[in-house]
Amino acid sequence: MTQPTSHYLRCCDREIHYVEWGEKDAPALILWHGLARTCRDFDDLAAALSDSYRIICPDTIGRGLSQWSPEPDAEYCLAFYARIAQALADQLGIDQMRWVGTSMGGAIGMVAAATTLKNRISHLVINDIGIAPVTAAIERIKSYAGNPAQFDTVSEFEAYLRTIYLPYGWQSDAQWRRMAETSVRRLSSGKITAHYDPAMVRQFIVHPDDYFLSDAYDTLAMPTLLLRGAQSDLLPPETAQAMTQRGPRARLEVIPGCGHAPCLNVPEQIGLIRDFLVA
């Protein structure tokens, strides 16, 4: 396994941070995180797959170490994220790629595969997001993401993450600690909070139709794996089943012991993805 390296590129005139794993001449694999998360969520999956792929894990604009948008209402939306994905792939010389996206990252994958990266994504893994928004689940996410809590210490922040991300499923103490340390920023007040721009939730106000994805999904034809946490409130069973009958006719796998969204950090989940990507 090669050691990961950290990089920055200008994409659509914004600085985007990404972590790269594996050999540069290996097949490309993009791992894209969820709404209020960072690229470091994929450390375990990337480490496991870096023997076979050149892995690119970006921080979405407004998250992690990527630039915050100076025009949030225009740029915090799936169409702009898909443009960034194209710019990133182009600058890295990646013509063909596999894509694994958790939640928002899966939505970006669907939109990009239908538009900016059309015919360039050979395999698509959609981790716990459907083709229509679920209002109650969106409101739950907005309740904590739009007004991130503040804490005095990283330990308090970690305890908070263990509560709101309990649906991710099992994580070791070391994995929870890593999630806290890679998700944290300190405010000018000295308080601790999550490492993203709270304005990113305006996507749901300014772009209310962003997560109606059936039109994009129905244009896709690549092999597609759809993962659903067994207790997910964001991907209802009926929506997941419908996605196996339309568009790319995704193969559905239900992940026990998880809600929204499976963490992709344990051997069983990693094995599912590894086997699918080589099929």
C-alpha positions as CSV (number, residue, x, y, z in Angstrom):
1,M,0.0,0.0,0.0
2,T,1.3,3.4,-0.9
3,Q,1.0,6.3,1.6
4,P,-1.7,8.9,0.8
5,T,-0.6,12.3,-0.3
6,S,-2.4,15.6,0.0
7,H,-2.9,18.0,-2.9
8,Y,-4.6,21.2,-4.1
9,L,-5.9,22.2,-7.5
10,R,-7.8,25.2,-8.9
11,C,-11.1,23.8,-10.3
12,C,-13.7,26.3,-11.7
13,D,-11.6,29.0,-10.1
14,R,-11.8,27.5,-6.6
15,E,-9.1,25.7,-4.7
16,I,-10.1,22.1,-4.2
17,H,-8.2,19.8,-1.8
18,Y,-7.9,16.1,-2.4
19,V,-6.1,13.1,-1.0
20,E,-4.5,10.6,-3.5
21,W,-3.8,6.9,-2.8
22,G,-2.2,4.2,-5.0
23,E,-0.1,4.2,-8.1
24,K,-0.7,6.9,-10.8
25,D,-0.8,4.3,-13.6
26,A,-3.5,2.3,-11.9
27,P,-7.2,2.5,-13.0
28,A,-8.8,5.6,-11.4
29,L,-11.3,5.5,-8.6
30,I,-13.1,8.6,-7.3
31,L,-14.4,8.5,-3.7
32,W,-16.8,11.4,-2.9
33,H,-18.1,12.1,0.6
34,G,-21.4,13.1,2.0
35,L,-23.0,16.5,2.6
36,A,-21.3,17.7,5.8
37,R,-18.3,15.3,5.8
38,T,-14.8,15.3,4.4
39,C,-12.6,13.2,2.1
40,R,-11.0,11.5,5.1
41,D,-14.2,9.5,5.7
42,F,-12.8,7.1,3.1
43,D,-9.4,6.4,4.7
44,D,-10.2,2.8,5.4
45,L,-11.8,2.0,2.0
46,A,-9.0,3.9,0.2
47,A,-6.3,2.0,2.1
48,A,-7.9,-1.3,1.3
49,L,-8.3,-0.6,-2.5
50,S,-5.1,1.3,-3.1
51,D,-3.4,-1.9,-4.2
52,S,-5.6,-1.9,-7.3
53,Y,-6.5,1.7,-8.0
54,R,-5.3,5.3,-8.3
55,I,-7.8,6.7,-5.7
56,I,-8.8,10.4,-5.6
57,C,-10.7,11.6,-2.5
58,P,-11.8,15.2,-2.9
59,D,-13.1,17.6,-0.3
60,T,-16.2,19.2,-1.8
61,I,-16.0,23.0,-2.1
62,G,-17.0,24.4,1.3
63,R,-15.9,21.3,3.2
64,G,-12.7,20.1,4.8
65,L,-9.6,21.9,3.4
66,S,-11.2,23.0,0.1
67,Q,-12.1,26.7,-0.3
68,W,-15.4,28.0,0.9
69,S,-17.4,29.5,-1.9
70,P,-17.6,33.3,-2.2
71,E,-20.9,32.7,-4.1
72,P,-22.6,30.1,-2.0
73,D,-26.1,30.4,-3.5
74,A,-24.7,29.9,-7.0
75,E,-22.1,27.2,-6.2
76,Y,-23.4,25.0,-3.4
77,C,-25.4,22.8,-5.8
78,L,-25.0,19.5,-7.6
79,A,-24.5,21.1,-11.0
80,F,-21.5,23.1,-9.8
81,Y,-20.1,20.1,-7.9
82,A,-20.3,18.1,-11.1
83,R,-18.4,20.8,-12.9
84,I,-15.7,20.7,-10.3
85,A,-15.5,16.9,-10.7
86,Q,-14.9,17.3,-14.4
87,A,-12.3,19.9,-13.9
88,L,-10.5,17.8,-11.3
89,A,-10.6,14.7,-13.6
90,D,-9.3,16.7,-16.6
91,Q,-6.4,18.3,-14.7
92,L,-5.4,14.9,-13.3
93,G,-5.5,13.3,-16.8
94,I,-8.2,10.9,-15.8
95,D,-10.4,10.0,-18.8
96,Q,-12.1,6.9,-17.4
97,M,-12.9,6.3,-13.8
98,R,-14.9,4.3,-11.3
99,W,-17.0,6.3,-8.8
100,V,-18.1,5.6,-5.2
101,G,-20.2,8.3,-3.6
102,T,-21.8,8.4,-0.2
103,S,-25.1,10.3,0.0
104,M,-24.4,13.7,-1.6
105,G,-21.3,12.1,-3.2
106,G,-23.6,9.5,-4.8
107,A,-25.9,12.3,-6.1
108,I,-22.9,14.1,-7.6
109,G,-21.9,10.9,-9.2
110,M,-25.3,10.5,-10.9
111,V,-25.4,14.1,-12.1
112,A,-21.8,14.0,-13.3
113,A,-22.3,10.7,-15.1
114,A,-25.3,12.2,-16.9
115,T,-23.6,15.5,-17.8
116,T,-20.1,16.7,-17.2
117,L,-18.5,13.2,-17.0
118,K,-20.9,11.5,-19.5
119,N,-19.4,8.2,-20.8
120,R,-16.4,8.5,-18.4
121,I,-17.7,6.7,-15.3
122,S,-17.5,3.0,-15.9
123,H,-18.8,1.7,-12.6
124,L,-21.0,3.6,-10.1
125,V,-21.5,2.9,-6.4
126,I,-24.3,4.9,-4.8
127,N,-24.2,4.7,-1.1
128,D,-27.6,5.3,0.5
129,I,-29.2,8.0,-1.6
130,G,-32.1,7.7,-3.9
131,I,-33.6,9.6,-6.9
132,A,-36.1,11.7,-4.8
133,P,-35.6,13.6,-1.6
134,V,-37.2,12.4,1.7
135,T,-38.4,15.6,3.4
136,A,-38.2,14.3,7.0
137,A,-34.6,13.0,6.5
138,I,-33.5,16.3,4.8
139,E,-35.0,18.2,7.7
140,R,-33.1,16.0,10.2
141,I,-29.8,16.6,8.4
142,K,-30.5,20.4,8.1
143,S,-31.2,20.6,11.9
144,Y,-27.6,19.8,12.7
145,A,-25.7,20.7,9.5
146,G,-27.2,24.2,9.1
147,N,-26.3,25.4,12.6
148,P,-23.3,23.4,13.6
149,A,-22.9,22.9,17.4
150,Q,-19.9,24.4,19.2
151,F,-17.8,22.8,21.9
152,D,-14.9,23.6,24.2
153,T,-12.9,20.5,23.4
154,V,-12.3,18.0,20.7
155,S,-13.3,15.2,23.1
156,E,-16.8,16.9,23.4
157,F,-17.0,17.2,19.7
158,E,-16.1,13.5,19.3
159,A,-18.9,12.5,21.7
160,Y,-21.3,14.6,19.6
161,L,-20.2,12.9,16.4
162,R,-20.8,9.5,18.0
163,T,-24.4,10.6,18.6
164,I,-25.3,12.2,15.3
165,Y,-23.4,9.7,13.1
166,L,-24.5,6.6,15.1
167,P,-26.5,5.4,12.0
168,Y,-23.1,5.1,10.1
169,G,-22.8,1.7,11.9
170,W,-19.9,0.3,13.9
171,Q,-16.6,2.2,14.1
172,S,-13.7,1.5,16.4
173,D,-12.6,4.0,19.0
174,A,-9.7,4.9,16.7
175,Q,-12.0,5.5,13.8
176,W,-14.3,7.8,15.8
177,R,-11.3,9.7,17.0
178,R,-10.0,10.1,13.4
179,M,-13.4,11.3,12.3
180,A,-13.3,14.0,15.0
181,E,-9.8,15.1,14.3
182,T,-10.4,15.3,10.5
183,S,-13.7,17.1,10.8
184,V,-12.8,19.8,13.3
185,R,-12.0,23.5,13.0
186,R,-11.5,26.1,15.7
187,L,-13.4,29.3,15.7
188,S,-12.0,32.7,16.5
189,S,-13.8,32.4,19.9
190,G,-11.7,29.3,20.6
191,K,-14.6,27.0,20.4
192,I,-14.5,23.8,18.3
193,T,-17.0,23.1,15.5
194,A,-17.3,21.0,12.3
195,H,-15.1,21.7,9.3
196,Y,-17.5,23.0,6.7
197,D,-19.3,26.2,5.6
198,P,-22.8,26.2,7.2
199,A,-24.1,28.1,4.1
200,M,-23.8,24.8,2.1
201,V,-27.3,23.9,3.5
202,R,-28.8,26.8,1.5
203,Q,-28.7,24.3,-1.4
204,F,-32.0,23.0,-0.1
205,I,-33.5,26.5,-0.2
206,V,-32.0,28.0,-3.3
207,H,-32.0,24.7,-5.3
208,P,-35.0,22.9,-4.0
209,D,-35.1,20.5,-6.9
210,D,-31.5,19.4,-6.7
211,Y,-32.2,16.0,-5.3
212,F,-34.9,15.0,-7.8
213,L,-32.5,12.8,-9.7
214,S,-34.7,10.5,-11.7
215,D,-34.1,12.2,-15.0
216,A,-30.3,12.0,-14.6
217,Y,-30.5,8.4,-13.3
218,D,-32.6,7.2,-16.1
219,T,-30.0,8.2,-18.7
220,L,-27.3,6.0,-17.1
221,A,-26.3,2.6,-18.4
222,M,-23.1,1.7,-16.5
223,P,-22.9,-1.1,-13.9
224,T,-24.4,0.4,-10.8
225,L,-24.3,-0.8,-7.2
226,L,-26.8,0.7,-4.8
227,L,-26.1,0.3,-1.1
228,R,-28.9,0.9,1.5
229,G,-28.5,1.0,5.2
230,A,-31.1,-1.3,6.6
231,Q,-32.5,1.5,8.9
232,S,-31.9,4.3,6.4
233,D,-34.4,7.2,6.5
234,L,-33.0,8.8,3.4
235,L,-33.4,5.9,1.0
236,P,-36.7,4.2,1.5
237,P,-37.0,0.5,0.5
238,E,-39.5,1.3,-2.2
239,T,-37.2,3.9,-3.8
240,A,-34.3,1.5,-3.6
241,Q,-36.3,-1.2,-5.3
242,A,-37.5,1.1,-8.0
243,M,-33.9,2.0,-8.8
244,T,-33.3,-1.7,-9.6
245,Q,-36.0,-1.6,-12.3
246,R,-35.2,1.6,-14.1
247,G,-32.2,3.5,-15.6
248,P,-29.0,1.4,-15.0
249,R,-31.1,-1.2,-13.1
250,A,-28.8,-1.0,-10.0
251,R,-27.9,-4.1,-8.1
252,L,-29.2,-3.5,-4.5
253,E,-27.4,-4.5,-1.4
254,V,-28.9,-3.8,2.0
255,I,-26.3,-3.3,4.8
256,P,-27.4,-4.5,8.2
257,G,-26.7,-2.6,11.4
258,C,-26.6,0.8,9.6
259,G,-28.9,3.7,8.8
260,H,-27.8,6.7,6.8
261,A,-25.2,6.0,5.6
262,P,-23.0,2.9,5.8
263,C,-19.5,3.9,6.7
264,L,-17.8,1.6,4.2
265,N,-15.1,0.9,6.8
266,V,-15.5,-2.8,7.6
267,P,-14.4,-5.9,5.6
268,E,-17.9,-7.0,4.6
269,Q,-18.7,-3.5,3.1
270,I,-15.3,-3.1,1.5
271,G,-15.5,-6.6,0.0
272,L,-18.8,-5.8,-1.6
273,I,-17.3,-2.7,-3.3
274,R,-14.1,-4.4,-4.3
275,D,-15.9,-7.3,-6.0
276,F,-18.3,-5.0,-7.8
277,L,-15.6,-2.7,-9.1
278,V,-13.7,-5.6,-10.8
279,A,-16.8,-7.3,-12.3
